Amino acid sequence: MNRNITNALINTLDTILNKGKKIGSRDQEQMEVLSTLTKIHLPTERFLVIPYRNNNVFAQVAETLWVLAGRNDLAFLNNYLPRAIEFSDDKLTWRAAYGPRLRNWKGKIDQLEGVIKRLKEDPLTKRAVMTIFDPESDYQDTKDVPCNNWLHFIQRNGYLDLHVTVRANDAIWGFSGINFFEWSVLHEIIANTMAWKVGHLSWYVGTFHIYNRHYSTAKKISKISQPKSMYEFNIKPTPINICIAELDDTLAMVFNAEEYSRIGDFNKSSEIEHKINDPFFRNSAILLKIHNALQLNVDRDIIINYLRDLGDTDFHIAAIEYLSRKWKSQETLNLINEISPDFLTAFNLMRDSITDSLTV
């Protein structure tokens, strides 16, 4: 059992590198292992800050919100994930985006509401399933066929577990880049709605692989000895408090704040952020504002002030680590010094690990 995504990624890469076989793919070589099951004990410990991974926390959060809202438009996503257009048939949308399939299947069914209904009818049900792969539309020549295919929620002893089935998973861009993060957020929201605790997350993959573009990165990550995540230094996961019934209104506020920050109206964006009661989604709005401030070349001192609004959180550390690479300065790590003493102590304990990533 892996503690969290940090341990799971390192163990997965080690398995692929040591037991995997090289094969060709549509456009490049890959190394893969078949039929794997990865179990994660604490899925709410979802932020990934380790050397060499160079994670883009802004894209991770933006795509998660986009999926939860049932969106498929690239107009929003391209701002945070420019390579998204490479996987689009029409350059405007993702044909097989997860969001519409989860929130509006065939224009008729919100699968989030369906799972909640099923769990309320029978808390021990084995039928609380969300499906993503669509045989009616996915057997075609397209750039976009869903990799994540099936989500199964099951409650035992007051804990809600989530089982994810994936036909093919890129360990770097897929599993650790977005997929684990987005489903861990949905997992926590469903658990909140049912007043249960978040249980284990189990990840079954048909082909777990690394593309050759990531061979060097994977080897460096897999060699990290005694890896520790920020959560092992007493950083707490930012909680999600909302239920399904509050999700759409909360997301609407986040997207509204994002629209203002994208055009540089940061005062209006901040005003909306303060009205978001949920800690996770409020910090998500602040994080998107920081990204847009970077895009608009806002003065660095102003961006640092926005960072302080993230408080003593995993969001804050993930953002600082990203900026230390973007600004190519270890001095960026000193931005943490104005936070509370306990948070500073935890941050300093992992400073060496974060500093290592600046050398990549």
N, C-alpha and C positions, 0 to 999 in steps of 0.2 A: 504494500500500500504506500503510495506517494503522499507526502504531507500536502503539497500544493503544486501549482503549475511549474514552479522553479525546479523542484525535484523531478517532476514528471518529464519535463523537457530534457533535462540532462540525461536521465535514464533512458528515455526514448532514443535520443541521439546515439548514446553508447550502444544500445541494442542494434540500431540500424547499421552503424559503422562496423560493428564486430560480427554481426550475424547476417547482414543484408547482402543481397546480390545485385549486381549492376545489370540494368536492362535499358533498352531504348524506350523512348516515349514519343509523343507527337512531335516535339520540337527539340528535345535535349535528353541527354542521358540522366538516369536517376539510379539511386541505390535504395532498395526497398526490403521490408520484411512483410510477410503476409499473415493475416489473421491474428491480430494482437488485441489484448485487453489491458487497458491502463486504468487503474483505480486511484482516485484522488480523495483524500480524507477531508480536506478543508478547502472546498472550492471557492469560498468567499475570499480567500487569500489569492486574489486574481491578478494583481499587478506584478509584472515581470521586470526586475531590475537586476541584471547580471552582466558581467563583462562579455563583450564581443557580440551579444545578441542585437544591440542597437535598436531596441524596440521603439516604435512610434506610438506613444500613448495617445496622441491626439487622433490619429486615424482609428485606433482601436475603439476609443470611446465614441467617436462620431459614427462609425459603421454600426456599432451596437444600438445606438439610439435610432438610427435609420431603419434597422431591421425591426426593432420593437414597434416602430410607428407604422410598419407595413408599407414602407416606401420602396421604390425601385428606380427612382430618377438619379441620373448621374450629375445633374446640376448641383445637387448638394454634395454628393459623395466625392466628386472630383476635386473639390477644394481641399479635402483631407487625404485623399488617396488617388493621386494623379494617374497611377497605373490602372485604375479601375476601368478606364475606357478600353484597355487592351482585351478585356474579357466581355465586351459588348458587341452584339451583332449590328445594332443600329447606331451606336455611338451616343445614344440618348438614355438608354435604360439597361438594366441587367434583366434579360428575358426570364431567367429562372431565379430571380432574387428571392431570398427566403421570406422577406417581410410580407409581401402580398399572399404568399402561400400559407403563411401562419395566420395572418389577420383577416384574410378575405378569400378563402379557397373557393375557386370557381365563382367568385362574386356572391357567395352565399354563407360561408361558415367562418367564424372567428374561432380558430382552434384553441386559443388561450381560454376563451369562455367555455368551449366544449370540454376541455380537460377539467376545469374548475367544477363544472356541473357534474361530471362523472365522479370526481373525488368527493363531492358533497353527498351524492346519492349513495356512494359506498366507499368509505374511507380506506378500505382494504382492497379496492378494485385493482385488477391487473390490466384494465382496459383504458387507462389514461394515456392515450397516445396522440402525438402530433406527427403528421407525415409531411415530407417535403418533396420527395421524388414523385413526379407525375408521369406515368407511362403514356398517357394520352398525348403529352406534348414534348417529352424529353427524348424520345427515340427519333432524333433528327440530327442533321448536320448543323452544328451550332458551336459557338465558342463558350457557351454557358450552359452546362449541365450541373445540377447541384451535387456537391460532394457530400454534404451532410444530408442524410436521408430520413432519419427517424429519431424521435425523442419520446422516451417512455418515462413517465413519472409514477413512482410507487411509494406508498407510505407504510412504514412498519415502526411500531413503538414510538410514535410521535416524531419520527424523522422522515423527511421526504428525500428519497434518492432520485437521481436522474440518470438514465441510461441513454447514451448517444450512440447511434450507429452511423458510421461514415464509410462510404464505398472506397474513397481514396483521400488521403490526407497528406499534404505537404507539411512536414513537421515545423518548418520555420515560418513561412508566410500564413499557412492555414491554421494548424493546431495552436501554436503559441502566439500567432499574430492576431487572430480574431476569433476563431471558432470556440475555443475554451472560454474566452472572456465573455462572448455574447451569451452563450448558454448558461454560464454560471450566474449571470445577471437575471436571466429569465427564471432559472432555478430558484433563486432567492425570492423573486416576486411571487411565484406560485406558492412557495412555502409560507410567506407572509400572509397571503390571501387565506390560506387554510389554517393559520395560527399554529403551524408546525415548525420544527427546527430544520435547518438545512442539513441534509445527510450527505452521503457520499455521491460522487459523480463518477460513473463508469464509462469508459471511452473505448468502444470496439471499432476497429478499423480493418477493412479488407486489405488495403495496401498502404502501409505507413512508409513514407519515403522522403528522401532528400534529393533535390535536383543538384546537378553538378555545379550550378552557380553558387551553391551554399556548402560545398564540401569543406572548404577551408574554415568557414565559420563554424560548422558543426564540429570539426575536429578540435578547434580551440575551446569551444564550450564544453565538450565532453571530457576534456582534460582538467577541468576545474576540480580541485581536490576539496573535499568537505564543503560543498556549496551550501550557502545559507541565504534565505530570502530576508527581506526587510522585516517580515513578520516574526522571525526568530529573534529579533532585537527589540521586541515589545512594541512594534508598530501595529496598531489595530486596523483591521479592515474597515473601510468606511461603510456604515450600515445602509441598507435599503429598507425603508420603512413603509413604503406604499404598497397597496394591494392592486389587483387587476382593475378594480373599479375606478381607481385614481390614475391609472397609467396614462391614458390618452390626454387627460387635462394637464398632467405634469409634463408630458412630452411636448405638448403644444406650447407651454411656457418656455421650455428650453429652446425649442426651435425659433420662437419669437425673439428671445434674447439673442440667439445666434444671428438672426437676420439683421438686427441692429448692429451687432459687433462687426459683421462682415462689411458693412458700409462705413464703419468708423464711428458710429454713434455709441460710444462706450458708456456714456452716462445713462442712456436709456437701457442699454443692455444690463448694466449693474442694477438699475432700479427693478427690473423684472427678476433678476437672480435673487434678490432679497425676498421676493415673494414666494420662492420655491421652498417648501418646508422640508422636503426630503433631502438628507445630507448628500447622498450619492448623486442625485440628479442636479442639485444646486452646484456641487463641485464640477459636474460634467459641463454645465453652462459656463462656469468660470474658465474651465480648461479650453473650451472652444473659443472663448473670448481671447485667451492668451494666444492661441494659434492665429486668430485673425489679426491680432495686434502685430504679431511677427510678420504676417503676410503684408501688412500695410506699413511696415518699417517704422512702427511707433517707437519712441524713445525707450531705451532699455530700462531706465529708472521707472517708467510707468508700468512696464511689464513686470518688473520686480514687485511693485505694489500689488498688482493683480495676483502674483504668486502667493503673497502673504494671506490673501483672502481664502486660500485653500486650507489654511490652518495646519494643525498637527496630524496630517493624514498621509495615507499611501499615495493619494493623488499628488501631493506636494513633492514627495520624494521622486516619483516617476517623472514629473515635469522637470524637476531640477536636473535629473540625470540626462534627460533628453537635451535640455538647454546647454548642459556642459559640453555636449558633443557638437551641437549646432554652433555655439559661440566659440568652440575650440579653446576653452579656457577652464583650467582647474579652479580658477578663482570663482567661477560660477557656483561651485560647491559651497562657498562661504555665504551664499545668500541665505542659507538655512539658519544662520547665527541669531537672527532676531526672533526665532520661534522659542517656545517654552523650553526650560532646561532639560526636562525628561525627554522631550522629542530630540533635542540637540544631542543628548547622550546616545540615544539609539542611532541617530544618523551617523555620528562619529564612529561608532563601532563598525559600521559597514562602509565607511568612507574609502578605505583602501580598495575594496572590491569595486566600487563605482569608479574610482580614479583609474583602475586598470583599463576600463572600457575606453578611456580617452586616447589610449595608445593605438587603437585599432585603425 
